[in-house]
Amino acid sequence: MGEQTQEQRPVSWTTRRDEKARRMQTVEPWLRGPVLAREKIIETLELVIVTGDRIVMEGDNQKQADFLSRALV
């Protein structure tokens, strides 16, 4: 009942951090330092957001929130 098969992975304390790093690596070629080109935003969101993710728009910059929410649509 409690046997572990070779296909099961051990539990990691850094699962979320590791997944974030993997996703960020997929868009790293498009970054200029911490800045992402505006024309790449939709393609980036399509790559880094996967089914089951929760999206939270927050901050004090209404223009950024408006831009990102429109890009998500």
Backbone as a printed PyTorch tensor [residue, N CA C, xyz], in Angstrom:
tensor([[[  0.8140,  -1.1850,   0.0000],
         [  0.0000,   0.0000,   0.0000],
         [  0.8610,   1.2530,   0.0000]],

        [[  1.8730,   1.3530,   0.8310],
         [  2.6880,   2.5410,   0.9290],
         [  3.9620,   2.4660,   0.1020]],

        [[  4.0070,   1.5430,  -0.8610],
         [  5.2140,   1.3930,  -1.6690],
         [  5.3700,   2.5780,  -2.6060]],

        [[  6.6170,   2.9960,  -2.8010],
         [  6.9060,   4.1050,  -3.7080],
         [  7.4950,   3.5290,  -4.9840]],

        [[  6.8900,   3.8670,  -6.1200],
         [  7.4130,   3.3890,  -7.3920],
         [  8.5010,   4.3390,  -7.8700]],

        [[  9.2480,   3.9140,  -8.8780],
         [ 10.3050,   4.7510,  -9.4250],
         [  9.7410,   5.9930, -10.1020]],

        [[  8.4900,   5.9440, -10.5420],
         [  7.8930,   7.0610, -11.2570],
         [  7.5020,   8.1960, -10.3190]],

        [[  7.3220,   7.9370,  -9.0360],
         [  6.9650,   8.9710,  -8.0860],
         [  8.2180,   9.7570,  -7.7040]],

        [[  8.0810,  11.0620,  -7.6220],
         [  9.2010,  11.9050,  -7.2410],
         [  9.1300,  12.1970,  -5.7480]],

        [[ 10.2760,  12.3410,  -5.1270],
         [ 10.2620,  12.6960,  -3.7080],
         [  9.7040,  14.1080,  -3.5310]],

        [[  9.1020,  14.3490,  -2.3960],
         [  8.5350,  15.6560,  -2.0940],
         [  9.6850,  16.6520,  -1.9360]],

        [[  9.5180,  17.8150,  -2.5590],
         [ 10.5430,  18.8520,  -2.4840],
         [  9.9860,  20.0570,  -1.7390]],

        [[ 10.8200,  20.6840,  -0.9370],
         [ 10.4140,  21.8820,  -0.2130],
         [ 10.4310,  23.1060,  -1.1240]],

        [[ 11.0380,  22.9700,  -2.2950],
         [ 11.1780,  24.1220,  -3.1920],
         [ 10.4260,  23.9330,  -4.5050]],

        [[  9.3670,  23.1550,  -4.4880],
         [  8.6260,  22.8510,  -5.7130],
         [  8.1540,  24.1120,  -6.4250]],

        [[  7.5290,  25.0270,  -5.7010],
         [  7.0180,  26.2550,  -6.3330],
         [  8.1520,  27.1300,  -6.8460]],

        [[  9.1960,  27.2580,  -6.0640],
         [ 10.3590,  28.0610,  -6.4690],
         [ 11.0000,  27.4680,  -7.7270]],

        [[ 11.1380,  26.1510,  -7.7580],
         [ 11.7360,  25.4790,  -8.9110],
         [ 10.8900,  25.6790, -10.1650]],

        [[  9.5750,  25.5880, -10.0160],
         [  8.6680,  25.7660, -11.1590],
         [  8.7190,  27.2060, -11.6570]],

        [[  8.7840,  28.1730, -10.7490],
         [  8.8920,  29.5780, -11.1510],
         [ 10.1850,  29.8040, -11.9300]],

        [[ 11.2800,  29.2630, -11.4400],
         [ 12.5700,  29.4170, -12.1290],
         [ 12.5180,  28.7910, -13.5240]],

        [[ 11.8730,  27.6300, -13.6420],
         [ 11.7580,  26.9700, -14.9480],
         [ 10.9700,  27.8450, -15.9150]],

        [[  9.8570,  28.4130, -15.4410],
         [  9.0330,  29.2550, -16.3060],
         [  9.7700,  30.5290, -16.7090]],

        [[ 10.4910,  31.1240, -15.7680],
         [ 11.2270,  32.3520, -16.0720],
         [ 12.3370,  32.0970, -17.0930]],

        [[ 12.9290,  30.9170, -17.0590],
         [ 13.9680,  30.5820, -18.0300],
         [ 13.4150,  30.5280, -19.4490]],

        [[ 12.1340,  30.1780, -19.6000],
         [ 11.5590,  30.0970, -20.9450],
         [ 11.4460,  31.4620, -21.6090]],

        [[ 11.3340,  32.5330, -20.8180],
         [ 11.1940,  33.8800, -21.3850],
         [ 12.4590,  34.7200, -21.2030]],

        [[ 13.4690,  34.1700, -20.5880],
         [ 14.7000,  34.9210, -20.3330],
         [ 15.3110,  35.5370, -21.5890]],

        [[ 15.2860,  34.8640, -22.7380],
         [ 15.8700,  35.4830, -23.9400],
         [ 15.1860,  36.7920, -24.3490]],

        [[ 13.9600,  37.0020, -23.9260],
         [ 13.2170,  38.2120, -24.3050],
         [ 13.4370,  39.3650, -23.3400]],

        [[ 14.0850,  39.1090, -22.2200],
         [ 14.2690,  40.1410, -21.2060],
         [ 15.4940,  41.0080, -21.4950]],

        [[ 15.3630,  42.2770, -21.1820],
         [ 16.4880,  43.2170, -21.2060],
         [ 16.6770,  43.6540, -19.7520]],

        [[ 17.4610,  42.8790, -19.0110],
         [ 17.5410,  43.0870, -17.5670],
         [ 16.2170,  42.6460, -16.9780]],

        [[ 15.5950,  43.4820, -16.1430],
         [ 14.2950,  43.1130, -15.5700],
         [ 13.1140,  43.5390, -16.4470]],

        [[ 13.3850,  44.0670, -17.6430],
         [ 12.3350,  44.6270, -18.4940],
         [ 11.9870,  43.6740, -19.6320]],

        [[ 10.6990,  43.4760, -19.8280],
         [ 10.1940,  42.6510, -20.9170],
         [  9.6100,  43.5700, -21.9790]],

        [[  9.9680,  43.3310, -23.2310],
         [  9.4550,  44.1530, -24.3220],
         [  7.9330,  44.0430, -24.3990]],

        [[  7.2840,  45.1700, -24.6240],
         [  5.8250,  45.2290, -24.6570],
         [  5.2310,  44.2580, -25.6790]],

        [[  5.8700,  44.1200, -26.8150],
         [  5.3230,  43.2460, -27.8630],
         [  5.4180,  41.7560, -27.5220]],

        [[  6.1340,  41.4160, -26.4650],
         [  6.2720,  40.0130, -26.0470],
         [  5.3530,  39.6430, -24.8910]],

        [[  4.5570,  40.5920, -24.3780],
         [  3.7740,  40.3370, -23.1690],
         [  2.7450,  39.2240, -23.3580]],

        [[  2.0260,  39.2090, -24.4550],
         [  0.9960,  38.1850, -24.6560],
         [  1.6420,  36.8080, -24.7910]],

        [[  2.6850,  36.7130, -25.5870],
         [  3.3820,  35.4400, -25.7610],
         [  3.9660,  34.9530, -24.4270]],

        [[  4.4780,  35.8750, -23.6420],
         [  5.0310,  35.5260, -22.3310],
         [  3.9510,  34.9960, -21.3980]],

        [[  2.8250,  35.7040, -21.3340],
         [  1.7340,  35.2510, -20.4670],
         [  1.2370,  33.8720, -20.8880]],

        [[  1.1800,  33.6200, -22.1900],
         [  0.7350,  32.3060, -22.6720],
         [  1.7180,  31.2100, -22.2850]],

        [[  2.9920,  31.5370, -22.1870],
         [  3.9960,  30.5460, -21.8010],
         [  4.0510,  30.2920, -20.3020]],

        [[  3.9510,  31.3460, -19.5140],
         [  4.1840,  31.1670, -18.0770],
         [  2.9380,  30.8340, -17.2700]],

        [[  1.7470,  31.1200, -17.8020],
         [  0.5120,  30.7940, -17.0760],
         [ -0.0100,  29.4510, -17.5700]],

        [[ -0.2200,  28.5420, -16.6390],
         [ -0.7270,  27.2120, -17.0020],
         [ -2.0450,  26.9550, -16.2730]],

        [[ -2.7750,  25.9680, -16.7290],
         [ -4.0430,  25.6090, -16.1250],
         [ -3.8610,  25.3640, -14.6290]],

        [[ -4.7340,  25.9750, -13.8400],
         [ -4.6800,  25.8170, -12.3960],
         [ -3.9740,  26.9510, -11.6850]],

        [[ -3.2720,  27.8020, -12.4210],
         [ -2.6050,  28.9530, -11.7980],
         [ -3.6370,  29.9580, -11.3220]],

        [[ -3.2920,  30.6590, -10.2760],
         [ -4.1240,  31.7570,  -9.7700],
         [ -3.4200,  33.0570, -10.1250]],

        [[ -4.1760,  33.9790, -10.6850],
         [ -3.6220,  35.2580, -11.1060],
         [ -4.1420,  36.3460, -10.1740]],

        [[ -3.2330,  37.1310,  -9.6230],
         [ -3.6010,  38.2270,  -8.7390],
         [ -3.0030,  39.5010,  -9.3140]],

        [[ -3.8540,  40.4790,  -9.5590],
         [ -3.3970,  41.7750, -10.0480],
         [ -3.4060,  42.7290,  -8.8600]],

        [[ -2.2490,  43.1970,  -8.4800],
         [ -2.2000,  44.1210,  -7.3510],
         [ -1.1040,  45.1460,  -7.5850]],

        [[ -1.1090,  46.1480,  -6.7700],
         [ -0.1100,  47.2020,  -6.8740],
         [ -0.7740,  48.5520,  -6.9070]],

        [[  0.0500,  49.5770,  -6.9240],
         [ -0.4930,  50.9240,  -6.8850],
         [ -0.4150,  51.6180,  -8.2440]],

        [[ -0.0770,  50.8780,  -9.2800],
         [  0.0300,  51.4760, -10.5950],
         [ -1.1360,  51.0090, -11.4590]],

        [[ -2.1580,  51.8230, -11.5650],
         [ -3.3670,  51.4600, -12.3100],
         [ -3.0760,  51.2070, -13.7850]],

        [[ -2.1390,  51.9480, -14.3680],
         [ -1.8180,  51.7620, -15.7820],
         [ -1.2340,  50.3790, -16.0270]],

        [[ -0.3550,  49.9090, -15.1390],
         [  0.2120,  48.5660, -15.2870],
         [ -0.8650,  47.5040, -15.1390]],

        [[ -1.6940,  47.6350, -14.1330],
         [ -2.7650,  46.6620, -13.9130],
         [ -3.7140,  46.6270, -15.1000]],

        [[ -4.0450,  47.7800, -15.6480],
         [ -4.9230,  47.8560, -16.8100],
         [ -4.2750,  47.1860, -18.0150]],

        [[ -2.9950,  47.4820, -18.2620],
         [ -2.2690,  46.8930, -19.3850],
         [ -2.2210,  45.3680, -19.2780]],

        [[ -1.8660,  44.8510, -18.1010],
         [ -1.7550,  43.4090, -17.9250],
         [ -3.1100,  42.7170, -18.0090]],

        [[ -4.1460,  43.3190, -17.4430],
         [ -5.4610,  42.6860, -17.5050],
         [ -5.9530,  42.6310, -18.9410]],

        [[ -5.6990,  43.6680, -19.7190],
         [ -6.0900,  43.6400, -21.1430],
         [ -5.2860,  42.5960, -21.9160]],

        [[ -4.0170,  42.4330, -21.5820],
         [ -3.1820,  41.4350, -22.2400],
         [ -3.6690,  40.0270, -21.9070]],

        [[ -4.1580,  39.8310, -20.6790],
         [ -4.6600,  38.5040, -20.2910],
         [ -5.9220,  38.1400, -21.0560]],

        [[ -6.7270,  39.1410, -21.3870],
         [ -7.9760,  38.8830, -22.1010],
         [ -7.6360,  38.5000, -23.5140]]])
